[in-house]
Amino acid sequence: MKASIATAKPAPSLWRASTSNAFASPTLEAQVTTDVVIIGGGYSGLSAALHLAQQGVDVRLLEAHDIGFGGSGRNVGLVNAGLWLPPDQVEAQLGLQAGRKLNQALAAAPDLVFKLIEQHQMDCQPVRNGTLHCANNRAGVADLKRRLAQQQKRHAPVQLLDASTVKTRTGSSQFTGALFDPRAGTIQPLEYAFGLAHAAVAAGAYIYTQSPALSYQHDGNQWCVTTATGSISANQLILATNAYDLNLTATPHHTPVHFCQFATQPLSPQQRASILPQGEGCWDTAKVMSSFRLDNEARLIIGGVGCVEDAGKQTHLNWAHRQLKALFPQVTDYQFEYAWSGCIAMTPDHLPKMAHLGPQAVSLYGYSGRGIGPATVLGKAAAQWAMGADPASLPVAITLPKADYFAPIKAHYYNTGARLAHWVGRRLGE
């Protein structure tokens, strides 16, 4: 087998290297006043800015780097329905009524994402051909059967596929079954963030990039957010930094978990013909989850828990080579041209949060690996909150933030565990 990491210095991510509709904006270099100030230029903040601006609300958004710098520009690009947590467990943790409301809102999350893409003609490679949650073994099939029963109880159009069908749909013989969800799909995730930003500005929002918020405080009347070169005074504040809070919050409320990805050069037509012919996005039931998909140029993208920006890079790279060889032995001549990672905000209960920050202020975070749909939904909900919506109409209740003092320990556990799992993975047959 000929396999290597490309010798040229890789781009920060495939998504940034392949973008065709980049978003540029000025830095904040003035003292301004607005109705709503948003900190964070990912899906949550951008969705909130777009939905506020569409209703004529004066809104200003601050992003410390470029739009989509964080998880919104570094994720797999799977637009899933619901959460990783099964819907019965969501209702058990939140209570029947609250859990049902959140389940229903997030089951419809792909509808919102793909509707926004269509409405604003976002060039983000949208493919709504569903996703496959692939079982690695008998235990995985049992888990999928439980999930199938819960989804069917809610009339979701999901299907359990047998091993033979999964082999045809994926091109891999490694799986014993899969749960197919036709509501879901894939996108170029950074282009979607750019699309939201362009749409928000077109609707009247102001976005300032390269403008990190240094502090935010309430003076008794308004919120004041300061940067190195300016400040914004606002009646309401939406903090939407998620896993990239840049030390704006003194107490941790979530655990940062890294997810890395490796993308090949475009596959040959012969290689492409047998791999994901219908273009689904996939992830598996392994304890240390991994994912795989194709982009619109037929690059094969393998992902898993871990970081390629620390000493574990070579371990994760070696794992990705073994993973690709095991899943798709027909791909015998390839390179990984891109390697990158992003950060997930994992809450202790694996549920997303709208947290009370102070007078007329909320924080959005904790998508636990399901960032595209839930973040878009909660960003819209934050806009509705800012416009005075009945709190009972929001998909999740606004609660006080709950400190997670063990977050640094858990982050180390996840990072070390992923590195160990990828070191032994496939050597022991997984």
C-alpha positions in Angstrom: 0.0 0.0 0.0 1.2 3.5 -0.8 0.0 5.8 1.9 1.5 9.0 3.4 0.8 12.4 4.8 1.3 15.0 2.1 4.7 16.6 2.3 3.4 20.1 1.6 2.3 22.1 4.7 -1.4 21.2 5.2 -4.0 23.9 5.3 -5.7 24.5 8.7 -8.5 22.3 7.4 -9.9 21.0 4.2 -12.9 23.2 4.7 -10.9 26.4 4.8 -8.7 25.3 1.9 -11.8 24.5 -0.3 -13.9 27.5 0.5 -15.2 29.6 -2.4 -17.3 32.2 -0.6 -15.1 33.5 2.3 -16.5 36.1 4.6 -14.5 39.3 5.4 -15.4 42.1 7.7 -13.7 45.0 9.6 -12.5 44.9 13.1 -14.3 46.9 15.8 -12.6 50.3 16.1 -15.2 52.5 17.7 -17.6 52.8 20.6 -21.0 51.8 19.5 -24.4 51.2 21.0 -26.9 48.6 19.8 -29.9 46.5 20.9 -28.2 43.1 21.1 -24.5 42.2 21.2 -23.4 38.7 20.4 -20.0 37.3 21.2 -19.0 34.4 19.0 -19.1 33.9 15.2 -20.1 30.3 15.0 -23.4 28.7 14.1 -25.2 29.9 17.4 -24.1 33.5 17.2 -24.6 33.7 13.4 -28.1 32.1 13.6 -29.1 34.5 16.3 -27.7 37.5 14.4 -29.5 36.5 11.2 -32.9 36.0 12.9 -32.6 39.2 14.8 -31.6 41.3 11.8 -34.5 39.8 9.8 -36.9 41.3 12.3 -35.3 44.7 12.2 -33.4 44.4 15.5 -30.1 46.3 15.6 -27.5 43.6 16.4 -23.7 43.6 16.5 -21.5 40.4 16.5 -17.9 40.1 17.7 -15.7 37.3 16.6 -12.2 36.9 18.0 -10.7 35.4 14.8 -12.4 34.7 11.5 -16.0 33.5 11.1 -16.1 29.7 11.7 -12.7 29.7 13.4 -13.9 27.3 16.1 -15.9 24.1 15.9 -18.2 25.6 13.2 -15.4 25.5 10.7 -13.7 22.3 11.9 -16.5 19.7 12.3 -17.4 16.7 10.1 -20.3 18.4 8.4 -23.1 16.0 9.4 -26.5 17.7 9.8 -28.2 15.3 12.2 -31.7 15.2 13.5 -31.8 15.1 17.3 -28.9 14.6 19.8 -26.4 11.9 20.3 -28.4 11.1 23.5 -31.4 8.9 22.7 -34.8 10.7 23.0 -36.0 8.5 25.9 -33.0 9.6 27.9 -33.6 13.3 27.0 -37.1 13.0 28.4 -36.0 11.1 31.4 -33.4 13.8 32.3 -35.5 16.9 31.5 -39.0 15.5 32.3 -41.5 14.4 29.8 -42.9 17.7 28.7 -39.5 19.6 28.5 -37.8 16.6 27.0 -40.5 16.1 24.3 -40.2 19.8 23.4 -36.5 19.6 22.9 -36.7 16.3 21.0 -39.2 17.7 18.6 -37.3 20.9 18.0 -34.0 19.1 17.3 -35.7 16.4 15.2 -36.7 19.3 12.9 -33.2 20.9 13.0 -32.2 19.6 9.5 -35.3 21.2 8.1 -34.2 24.6 9.5 -30.6 24.2 8.3 -31.5 23.1 4.8 -34.3 25.8 4.6 -31.8 28.5 5.4 -29.4 27.1 2.9 -32.1 27.2 0.2 -33.5 30.6 1.2 -30.1 32.3 1.1 -28.6 30.3 -1.7 -25.7 29.2 0.4 -22.9 27.5 -1.6 -22.1 24.9 1.0 -22.3 21.6 -0.8 -25.6 20.5 0.7 -26.5 16.9 0.2 -29.6 15.7 2.0 -29.3 11.9 1.4 -29.4 10.9 5.0 -26.8 9.6 7.5 -25.8 6.0 8.5 -25.1 5.2 12.1 -23.1 2.1 11.6 -22.8 -0.9 14.1 -19.3 -2.3 14.6 -20.5 -5.5 16.3 -23.5 -7.3 17.9 -23.6 -4.8 20.8 -23.7 -2.0 18.3 -26.7 -3.6 16.5 -28.5 -4.0 19.9 -27.9 -0.3 20.5 -29.3 0.6 17.1 -32.4 -1.5 17.7 -33.1 0.4 20.9 -32.6 3.7 19.1 -34.8 2.5 16.3 -37.7 1.6 18.7 -37.4 5.0 20.3 -37.4 6.9 17.0 -40.3 4.8 15.6 -42.3 5.6 18.8 -42.0 9.2 17.7 -42.8 8.4 14.0 -39.4 9.3 12.8 -38.7 7.8 9.3 -35.6 5.8 10.3 -34.7 2.3 9.0 -32.5 -0.4 10.4 -30.3 -1.8 7.6 -28.7 -5.3 7.6 -25.0 -6.0 7.0 -25.5 -6.8 3.4 -27.3 -3.5 2.7 -24.8 -1.5 4.7 -21.9 -3.0 2.7 -23.6 -1.9 -0.5 -24.4 1.6 0.9 -21.0 2.2 2.4 -18.6 0.1 0.3 -17.3 -1.5 3.5 -17.7 -5.0 4.9 -16.8 -4.0 8.5 -20.3 -3.2 9.8 -23.1 -5.5 11.1 -25.9 -3.1 10.5 -26.8 0.6 10.4 -29.5 3.0 11.3 -30.5 5.2 8.3 -32.0 8.6 8.9 -33.3 10.3 5.8 -33.9 13.5 7.6 -30.2 14.2 7.8 -27.5 15.1 5.4 -24.0 16.7 4.9 -22.7 20.1 4.2 -19.4 21.9 3.9 -19.5 23.2 7.4 -17.3 26.3 7.1 -19.2 27.4 4.0 -22.4 27.2 5.9 -21.0 29.5 8.6 -19.9 31.9 5.9 -23.4 31.7 4.4 -25.0 32.5 7.7 -22.7 35.5 8.0 -23.4 36.8 4.6 -27.1 36.4 5.1 -27.0 38.2 8.5 -25.1 41.2 7.0 -27.5 41.3 4.1 -30.4 41.5 6.6 -28.7 44.4 8.5 -26.5 42.8 11.1 -23.0 44.2 11.8 -20.2 41.7 12.2 -16.7 42.5 13.4 -14.0 39.8 13.0 -10.5 39.8 14.5 -12.1 41.6 17.5 -11.8 39.4 20.6 -14.0 40.4 23.5 -11.7 41.1 26.5 -14.5 41.5 29.0 -18.2 42.0 29.4 -20.1 43.6 32.3 -23.4 45.1 33.2 -23.4 48.6 34.6 -26.9 48.5 36.0 -28.5 49.7 32.7 -26.7 48.1 29.8 -24.1 45.5 28.9 -20.6 46.8 27.9 -18.3 44.5 25.9 -14.8 45.8 25.4 -12.2 44.9 22.8 -8.6 46.1 22.3 -9.8 48.9 20.0 -13.5 49.5 20.8 -16.5 48.7 22.8 -20.2 47.9 22.3 -23.0 48.9 24.7 -26.2 46.9 24.4 -29.4 46.2 26.2 -29.0 42.4 25.7 -26.1 40.0 25.5 -25.8 36.6 23.8 -22.6 34.7 24.6 -22.1 32.1 21.9 -18.5 31.0 22.2 -19.3 27.4 23.1 -16.1 25.4 23.5 -14.0 28.4 22.5 -14.8 30.7 25.4 -11.4 32.3 25.5 -11.4 32.5 29.3 -14.4 34.8 29.2 -16.1 32.5 31.8 -14.2 32.0 35.0 -15.9 28.7 35.9 -16.0 25.8 33.5 -19.4 24.6 32.5 -18.5 22.0 30.0 -15.6 19.7 29.0 -13.6 20.4 25.9 -13.2 17.3 23.7 -11.2 17.3 20.5 -12.2 15.6 17.3 -9.7 15.2 14.5 -10.1 14.6 10.8 -7.9 13.4 7.9 -8.9 14.0 4.3 -7.4 12.2 1.3 -6.8 13.7 -2.2 -9.9 13.2 -4.5 -10.4 9.5 -5.1 -10.2 8.1 -8.6 -13.5 7.4 -10.4 -12.9 3.6 -9.8 -12.3 4.1 -6.1 -15.2 6.5 -5.7 -17.7 4.2 -7.4 -17.8 1.7 -4.6 -17.7 4.1 -1.6 -20.8 5.8 -0.3 -22.5 5.9 -3.8 -25.5 7.7 -2.4 -23.4 10.3 -0.4 -24.5 9.6 3.2 -22.5 10.8 6.1 -21.5 8.1 8.6 -20.4 7.5 12.1 -20.1 4.3 14.2 -21.1 2.7 17.5 -17.5 2.3 18.8 -16.9 3.5 22.3 -14.4 5.9 20.9 -16.5 7.0 18.0 -15.2 7.6 14.5 -16.8 9.0 11.3 -16.3 8.9 7.6 -17.8 10.7 4.6 -16.9 12.1 1.1 -16.9 15.7 0.1 -18.1 16.9 -3.3 -14.6 16.4 -4.8 -14.7 12.7 -3.7 -12.1 13.2 -0.9 -12.5 10.6 1.7 -12.6 12.1 5.2 -11.9 9.9 8.3 -12.5 11.4 11.7 -12.2 10.4 15.4 -11.8 11.7 18.9 -8.4 13.3 19.4 -6.2 16.3 18.7 -3.6 16.7 15.9 -2.2 19.9 17.4 -0.4 18.2 20.2 2.0 15.3 20.8 -0.7 12.8 19.8 -0.8 13.8 16.1 1.3 10.9 14.8 -0.8 8.4 16.9 -4.0 9.7 15.4 -2.5 9.8 11.9 -1.4 6.2 12.2 -4.8 5.2 13.4 -6.5 7.0 10.4 -4.3 5.0 8.0 -5.3 1.7 9.7 -8.9 2.7 9.8 -9.0 3.6 6.1 -7.3 0.3 5.2 -9.7 -1.7 7.3 -12.8 0.1 6.1 -11.9 0.5 2.4 -9.1 -1.9 1.4 -10.0 -1.1 -2.2 -8.3 2.3 -1.7 -4.7 1.3 -2.2 -3.1 4.5 -3.4 -3.8 7.6 -1.5 -2.5 10.5 0.6 -3.9 12.4 3.5 -3.6 15.9 2.2 -5.3 17.6 5.2 -5.2 16.9 8.9 -7.1 19.2 11.4 -9.1 19.1 14.6 -11.7 21.1 16.4 -13.2 21.3 19.9 -16.5 20.0 21.2 -18.2 21.4 24.3 -19.5 18.3 26.2 -21.9 19.0 29.1 -22.1 16.6 32.0 -25.7 15.5 30.9 -24.9 15.7 27.2 -27.7 18.3 26.7 -27.4 21.8 25.1 -27.8 24.8 27.3 -29.4 28.3 27.3 -27.9 29.6 30.5 -28.7 32.8 32.4 -25.7 35.1 32.6 -27.2 38.1 34.2 -29.8 40.8 33.4 -31.0 40.2 29.9 -28.1 37.9 29.0 -27.8 34.3 28.0 -25.1 31.8 27.1 -25.5 29.1 24.5 -23.3 26.0 24.6 -23.0 22.3 25.0 -23.9 20.6 21.7 -21.8 17.6 22.7 -20.8 16.7 19.1 -24.1 17.7 17.4 -23.2 21.3 16.6 -24.8 22.1 13.2 -28.5 21.5 13.8 -28.8 22.2 17.5 -26.7 25.4 17.3 -28.7 26.8 14.5 -31.9 26.0 16.4 -30.7 27.5 19.7 -29.3 30.6 17.9 -32.8 31.2 16.5 -34.3 30.6 20.0 -31.9 33.2 21.5 -33.1 35.7 18.9 -36.7 34.9 19.9 -35.7 35.3 23.6 -34.1 38.7 22.8 -37.4 39.8 21.1 -39.4 39.0 24.2 -40.8 35.5 23.3 -42.6 33.5 26.0 -39.9 31.4 27.7 -42.3 28.4 27.5 -42.0 28.6 23.7 -38.3 28.1 23.6 -36.9 24.6 22.8 -35.0 24.5 26.1 -35.5 26.3 29.4 -33.1 29.1 30.4 -31.4 27.8 33.5 -28.6 28.9 35.8 -25.2 27.6 34.6 -24.0 24.6 36.5 -20.3 24.5 37.2 -18.3 21.5 36.1 -15.2 21.6 38.3 -14.0 18.3 37.0 -13.9 19.5 33.4 -10.1 19.8 33.2 -9.7 16.3 34.6 -12.3 14.9 32.2 -10.7 16.7 29.2 -7.4 15.1 30.0 -9.2 11.7 30.4 -10.9 12.0 27.0 -7.7 13.1 25.2 -5.5 10.5 26.8 -8.2 7.8 26.3 -8.5 8.7 22.6 -4.8 8.6 22.1 -4.6 5.2 23.8 -7.6 3.8 21.9 -6.1 5.0 18.6 -2.7 3.5 19.5 -4.2 0.0 20.1 -7.1 0.3 17.7 -7.2 -2.1 14.8 -4.1 -3.8 16.3 -6.5 -5.8 18.5 -9.3 -5.9 16.0 -11.4 -3.3 17.7 
